[in-house]
Amino acid sequence: MDIQRWKDHITQLIQENKVHTVRICMNDNSNTNRSRYVSVQHFLDQAMENGISLTSVVFSFDTAAEINEKIGDGYKGGFPSWIIKPDIHTFGVVPYSNGTARVIADVYDSSLNPIAFAPRYVLKKVLELYEQEGIKVRGAFEYEFYVCRRNSDGVLEPIWDGKQCYSEIKQHGVENIIKDVMLNLSAMGAGPEVANTEYASGQFEVTNSPFWGIEIADMAFYYRTSIKEIIEQKGMLASFMAKPAADRCGNGAHIHISLYDKDDRNLLRDEKSSDGLSSMCHSFIAGQIKHANALCALINPTVNSYKRLTPYAFAPTTKTWGYEHRGAMIRIPFCRNENTRIENRLPGADTNPYITLAALLAAGLEGIKNKLQPPAPCTGTDTYKDIENMLPNTLINAISELKNDTYFANILGEDFVRQYIILREGEWERYMKHISDWELSEYLELI
């Protein structure tokens, strides 16, 4: 659909759904979706074509929206306005908010130069590299999340106790949540496929259908924000925190990726090979394993992320891959057809979908171009005992690995990697200054 037909389509959607407000949204480097609301008339007259201003300070924000003055010129530079310009192909009505639509924007400076360290732009650059190789990318994120409500003391608690993964009785008790999430995501075009209770109190999983290219991350962007808003309307909280409780499973955001040629033939499949996977597939895996330590910093961006990466909790702790192995970093699902794919289980639900997809594709691309070979698959082995291939177990260790892996600065951009590291180091420094309840309980009276 050409640009004018898209604009006509948007105008029709606005009229049919009586839209009066449009959210123009973007994603920052601390994985917060930020937006400004505009009137529908201003959107049609000005913003759809030219965008709107947004203070550049948002890229200095950490997860607490504190300003890290090491980013850019800080207060000395005055935080000039930038422009967030809608990608009109992402326009859609928000079905659970009457009269509201939403569109994802790209970020530009006042001279309309793309902001090179904006996550969506970083992903676009990597996708262009794949296009140059004649490869199309298809995939989907698979999110898990907790739903909690406040008890009489105001404390957040999961909405049920016990594990009860896939329990029909348990799911029946919360089917109003499952149905509302599925129906609203469907109405948005986000393509939900399967929903169920998961392996922890109050934990859900909703999978969605695969998309092409930038839409993989765009749909994940919509997915997480929308679920939080739908659950909030019910007086509850949906959390995508990687590890909300020490004694429960964490929230993953496993990503499934397939590669295709221009004729939509699956490039990861080879019927003649012993395992049904192509040499390109093996190389794609090898690149991700080679860069796994640095990938950790890009994919698991918070202090809490690494508390999910623990043994025997359906999360990886080692640089391994295997067929249908849910303890490995990369799992190969059983299908050997046009849906042949890899599943990378490293990302937690706190991951930034744009940065994660860009980083994994960048790592995989080196494997493909250099015909790298992966280690042997971990068939019939306990991956958690593979101490020689352990992944970083803290954010600061992962950051150190990223600093030492110059490949990502070359592919994703030096400015992006530098600013990303500054933000993550700032979060680690704040964490180290904090005195936890555990420390008080352990030492206050004893010492």
C-alpha atoms as one frame of an Amber mdcrd trajectory, in Angstrom:
protein
   0.000   0.000   0.000   1.521   3.349  -1.036   1.768   6.360   1.276  -1.361
   8.127   0.035  -3.444   4.963   0.317  -2.147   4.520   3.869  -3.180   8.071
   4.712  -6.625   7.443   3.253  -6.829   4.212   5.255  -5.930   6.085   8.452
  -8.535   8.758   7.778 -11.135   6.043   7.287 -10.140   4.324  10.548 -10.394
   7.632  12.393 -13.876   8.283  11.047 -15.198   4.751  11.584 -13.916   4.552
  15.153 -14.655   8.165  16.134 -11.041   8.729  17.094 -10.418  12.022  18.884
  -6.933  11.403  20.314  -3.756   9.902  18.870  -0.793   8.726  20.937   2.532
   9.227  19.175   4.921   6.747  20.791   8.591   5.854  20.852  10.887   3.533
  22.792  13.948   4.730  24.705  17.200   3.024  25.663  15.913   2.110  29.124
  13.033   0.196  27.495  10.312   2.634  28.473   7.628   3.362  25.918   7.099
   7.119  25.902   4.403   9.082  24.111   2.642  12.389  23.611  -1.086  12.708
  23.017  -2.304  14.898  20.155  -5.770  15.830  18.999  -6.930  13.976  15.943
  -7.231  17.239  14.018  -3.641  18.209  14.785  -2.546  14.710  13.809  -4.270
  14.945  10.429  -3.238  18.546   9.754   0.370  18.466  10.931   1.709  15.603
  13.007   1.035  12.703  10.645   3.267  14.293   8.020   5.745  16.354  10.035
   5.799  14.798  13.489   5.865  16.620  16.813   8.599  17.793  19.138   9.946
  15.765  22.042  12.596  16.884  24.506  15.844  15.039  23.877  16.213  14.437
  27.620  14.305  11.151  27.269  17.446   9.449  25.987  19.247  10.474  29.185
  16.641   8.758  31.367  17.435   5.594  33.267  14.743   3.145  34.385  13.710
   5.532  37.187  13.584   8.483  34.748  16.588  10.007  36.501  18.803  12.029
  34.177  22.252  10.580  33.498  24.357  13.636  32.701  27.048  11.522  31.058
  24.712  11.196  28.053  25.267  13.926  25.473  25.898  17.463  26.738  23.590
  17.132  29.740  22.313  20.359  31.235  25.069  22.298  29.487  23.453  21.500
  26.150  19.990  22.524  27.333  18.270  19.322  26.121  17.049  20.637  22.736
  13.867  19.392  21.147  13.928  16.551  18.706  11.180  15.348  16.388   9.201
  12.136  16.684   7.744  11.411  13.273   5.026   8.755  12.909   5.603   5.644
  10.864   2.086   5.634   9.475   2.256   1.898   8.747   2.034   1.327  12.516
  -1.154   3.343  13.027  -3.930   1.484  14.796  -6.964   2.018  16.989  -6.614
   1.176  20.692  -9.713  -1.017  21.195  -9.819  -0.800  25.002  -9.578   3.031
  25.066 -12.551   4.679  23.349 -11.678   7.240  20.727  -7.937   6.598  20.947
  -5.425   5.521  18.307  -1.692   4.914  18.536   1.238   5.173  16.151   4.941
   4.384  16.578   7.384   7.144  15.689  11.003   7.377  14.619  13.235   9.974
  16.243  15.060  12.773  14.381  17.042  15.862  15.296  15.881  19.341  14.274
  17.597  18.913  10.880  15.675  15.651  10.314  18.723  13.430  10.730  17.834
  10.085  12.349  18.977   9.716  15.949  21.519   6.948  15.507  21.158   5.527
  19.024  17.342   5.261  18.984  16.482   1.534  19.347  14.132   1.378  16.366
  16.711   2.987  14.093  19.394   0.570  15.315  17.166  -2.374  14.366  16.396
  -0.857  10.958  20.121  -0.671  10.190  20.627  -4.345  10.995  17.593  -5.371
   8.922  19.093  -3.444   5.986  22.237  -5.575   6.293  20.088  -8.687   5.957
  18.322  -7.209   2.943  21.719  -6.693   1.316  22.327 -10.429   1.780  18.939
 -11.250   0.209  17.545 -12.472   3.542  14.165 -11.646   5.061  13.571 -12.008
   8.794  10.390 -13.387  10.342   9.714 -13.970  14.011   7.850 -13.287  17.231
   8.465 -12.666  20.912   6.871 -15.007  23.432   6.208 -13.076  26.635   5.453
 -14.232  30.172   4.092 -11.887  32.825   2.662 -11.816  36.340  -0.735 -10.410
  37.303  -1.010  -9.048  40.847  -3.545  -7.210  42.985  -3.143  -5.285  46.240
  -4.303  -6.969  49.448  -5.959  -5.147  52.358  -2.544  -3.932  53.522  -1.749
  -2.482  50.096   0.823  -5.161  49.305   0.920  -6.548  45.758   0.231 -10.290
  45.616  -0.215 -12.736  42.705  -3.866 -13.297  41.879  -3.548 -17.009  42.699
  -1.214 -19.264  44.652   0.617 -22.341  43.379   2.152 -23.247  40.031  -0.675
 -24.952  38.124   0.800 -24.511  34.671  -1.849 -25.229  31.990  -4.454 -26.112
  34.657  -7.860 -25.904  33.013  -9.610 -25.223  36.324  -7.154 -22.466  37.186
  -7.449 -20.983  33.708 -11.231 -21.044  33.927 -10.978 -18.961  37.109  -9.015
 -16.249  35.297 -10.473 -16.600  31.813 -11.868 -13.069  31.948  -8.251 -11.873
  31.925  -7.193 -14.303  29.199 -10.199 -13.481  27.009  -9.868  -9.701  27.365
  -6.172  -9.802  26.532  -6.667 -12.095  23.541  -9.651 -10.167  22.146  -7.991
  -6.773  22.463  -4.685  -7.921  20.991  -6.608  -9.490  18.098  -8.506  -6.260
  17.497  -5.170  -4.437  17.338  -3.782  -6.865  14.766  -1.112  -8.137  17.192
  -1.971 -11.747  16.311  -2.289 -13.595  19.641  -2.241 -17.362  19.162  -2.165
 -19.247  22.479  -2.657 -18.206  26.118  -2.300 -20.154  29.351  -1.370 -19.971
  33.003   2.337 -20.539  33.558   4.659 -22.182  36.080   4.314 -19.656  38.924
   1.645 -17.959  41.032  -0.200 -15.375  38.980   1.915 -16.009  35.869   0.559
 -16.025  32.308   1.938 -16.574  28.838   0.405 -15.253  25.615   2.113 -16.118
  22.347   1.565 -14.229  19.122   1.878 -15.048  15.449   5.091 -14.202  13.575
   5.647 -10.955  11.718   8.199  -9.705   9.213  11.125  -7.388   9.862  10.528
  -4.301  11.983   6.985  -5.466  12.793   8.426  -8.221  15.015   9.581  -5.570
  17.486   6.715  -3.155  16.837   4.179  -5.806  17.816   6.168  -6.620  20.958
   6.143  -2.873  21.732   2.341  -2.812  21.453   1.909  -6.165  23.174   3.569
  -5.343  26.483   2.119  -1.831  26.836  -1.372  -2.992  25.903  -1.414  -5.899
  28.350  -0.348  -3.606  31.187  -3.113  -1.143  30.284  -5.811  -3.824  29.885
  -4.946  -5.345  33.271  -4.779  -1.900  34.893  -8.379  -1.291  33.832  -9.309
  -4.318  35.964  -7.693  -2.774  39.044  -4.657  -5.064  38.862  -1.031  -4.879
  37.800   0.641  -6.809  34.983   4.403  -6.996  35.488   7.028  -8.013  32.965
   9.800  -7.772  35.569  12.250 -10.584  34.857  12.267 -12.085  38.379   9.551
 -10.675  40.684  10.050 -13.273  43.438  13.042 -15.340  44.516  11.008 -18.529
  44.963   9.143 -18.385  41.634  10.026 -18.725  37.967  10.995 -15.597  36.132
   9.328 -13.984  33.139  10.906 -14.776  29.796  10.534 -13.178  26.387  11.829
 -15.993  24.219  12.193 -14.943  20.612  11.541 -17.205  17.614  13.389 -16.298
  14.399  13.216 -17.692  10.868  15.152 -16.540   7.816  13.775 -16.597   4.241
  14.959 -15.781   0.751  13.172 -13.400  -1.633  10.876 -16.245  -2.741   9.860
 -16.984   0.876  11.842 -20.206   1.073  12.973 -21.007   4.598  16.781 -20.709
   4.737  17.161 -22.517   8.065  15.810 -25.781   6.683  17.653 -28.497   4.759
  15.787 -31.758   4.191  19.008 -33.518   3.192  20.982 -32.756   6.360  21.077
 -35.166   9.294  19.174 -32.812  11.625  17.028 -31.085   8.996  18.832 -27.788
   9.553  20.787 -25.885   6.924  24.430 -24.857   7.159  23.157 -21.269   7.382
  21.113 -22.234  10.434  24.173 -23.713  12.121  26.168 -20.582  11.336  23.331
 -18.339  12.576  23.414 -20.253  15.872  27.225 -20.121  16.015  27.303 -16.331
  15.731  24.913 -15.938  18.634  26.895 -18.363  20.784  30.182 -16.644  19.918
  28.836 -13.292  21.131  26.612 -14.632  23.915  28.462 -12.967  26.788  28.149
  -9.495  25.264  24.617 -10.253  24.091  23.659 -10.711  27.738  24.188  -7.002
  28.411  22.081  -5.962  25.415  19.322  -8.526  25.951  19.112  -8.571  29.754
  19.276  -4.853  30.576  18.465  -4.632  34.287  20.016  -5.659  37.595  17.021
  -7.938  38.123  17.443  -9.665  34.735  20.248 -11.873  36.014  18.228 -13.222
  38.924  16.073 -14.949  36.312  19.095 -16.676  34.751  19.368 -19.391  37.408
  19.619 -23.192  37.099  16.549 -25.405  36.819  14.135 -22.517  36.262  13.549
 -22.892  32.484  16.104 -20.135  31.800  19.597 -20.513  30.312  22.818 -20.130
  32.268  25.195 -21.432  29.585  26.193 -20.729  25.972  24.542 -23.871  24.595
  22.040 -24.989  21.999  19.967 -28.119  21.566  17.015 -29.778  19.905  13.882
 -29.193  21.991  16.102 -28.399  24.996  14.549 -25.813  27.313  17.680 -25.574
  29.431  19.784 -24.331  26.515  20.252 -20.744  25.411  19.025 -21.673  21.933
  16.308 -24.274  21.490  15.482 -25.780  18.095  11.744 -26.586  17.930  10.847
 -29.925  16.342   9.223 -28.609  13.146  11.205 -29.058   9.918   9.083 -27.248
   7.347   8.539 -23.672   6.220   8.262 -22.743   9.912  11.717 -24.084  10.812
  13.157 -21.632  13.317  15.387 -21.091  16.294  14.154 -20.016  19.716  16.579
 -17.898  21.718  15.628 -18.231  25.398  18.098 -15.669  26.740  15.802 -12.594
  26.807  13.713 -11.878  29.886  10.403 -10.055  29.683  12.189  -6.829  30.660
  14.085  -6.897  27.370  13.891  -4.130  24.783  12.466  -5.836  21.655  14.225
  -3.509  19.209  17.640  -3.835  20.826  17.259  -7.578  21.399  16.272  -8.374
  17.822  18.997  -6.091  16.452  21.669  -7.664  18.670  20.706 -11.274  17.931
  20.519 -10.644  14.202  23.854  -8.821  14.258  25.519 -11.727  16.057  23.890
 -14.259  13.759  24.969 -12.323  10.697  28.637 -12.668  11.586  28.079 -16.402
  11.865  26.449 -16.507   8.440  28.999 -14.332   6.644  32.002 -16.138   8.157
  30.421 -19.596   8.002  31.044 -20.195  11.699  30.250 -23.604  13.169  28.559
 -24.033  16.551  29.678 -26.427  19.271  27.933 -29.787  19.479  24.287 -29.596
  20.574  23.592 -30.385  24.229  21.532 -33.497  23.530  20.915 -35.487  26.699
  23.080 -33.248  28.868  22.446 -31.088  31.932  23.336 -27.643  30.600  23.371
 -26.158  34.084  26.499 -28.169  34.943  28.458 -26.923  31.928  30.647 -24.587
  33.986  33.053 -23.895  31.117  30.330 -22.141  29.131  28.630 -20.091  31.817
  26.941 -16.822  30.868  27.560 -13.624  32.889  25.627 -13.741  36.150  25.383
 -10.002  36.889  24.684  -6.884  34.880  28.115  -5.408  35.560  29.863  -8.584
  34.365  27.781  -8.538  31.187  28.623  -4.866  30.610  32.315  -5.723  30.882
  31.843  -8.381  28.196  30.077  -5.872  25.942  32.918  -3.400  26.340  35.382
  -6.081  25.256  33.325  -7.201  22.232  33.946  -4.472  19.640  31.784  -6.219
  17.040  28.559  -4.683  18.354  29.915  -1.146  18.308  30.835  -1.661  14.660
  27.429  -3.050  13.669  24.964  -1.334  16.019  26.875   1.941  16.184  29.481
   3.318  18.569  27.155   6.053  19.879  24.428   3.548  20.660  26.697   1.091
  22.484  28.474   3.853  24.407  25.246   5.467  25.611  23.671   2.108  26.365
  26.652   1.163  28.560  26.529   4.511  30.388  22.857   3.971  31.285  23.379
   0.394  32.435  26.442   1.318  34.503  24.412   4.081  36.099  21.728   1.594
  37.082  24.347  -0.732  38.581  25.837   2.144  40.596  22.418   3.041  42.014
  21.828  -0.612  42.890  25.145  -0.899  44.722  24.290   2.127  46.869  20.997
   0.580  47.967  20.748  -1.239  51.319  18.423  -4.221  50.826  16.022  -5.815
  53.286  18.170  -8.951  53.123  21.235  -7.042  54.317  19.320  -5.499  57.207
  17.854  -8.855  58.200  21.212 -10.586  57.917  23.512  -8.078  59.605  21.734
  -5.323  61.567  21.308  -7.192  64.844  24.094  -9.725  64.395  26.986  -7.343
  63.870
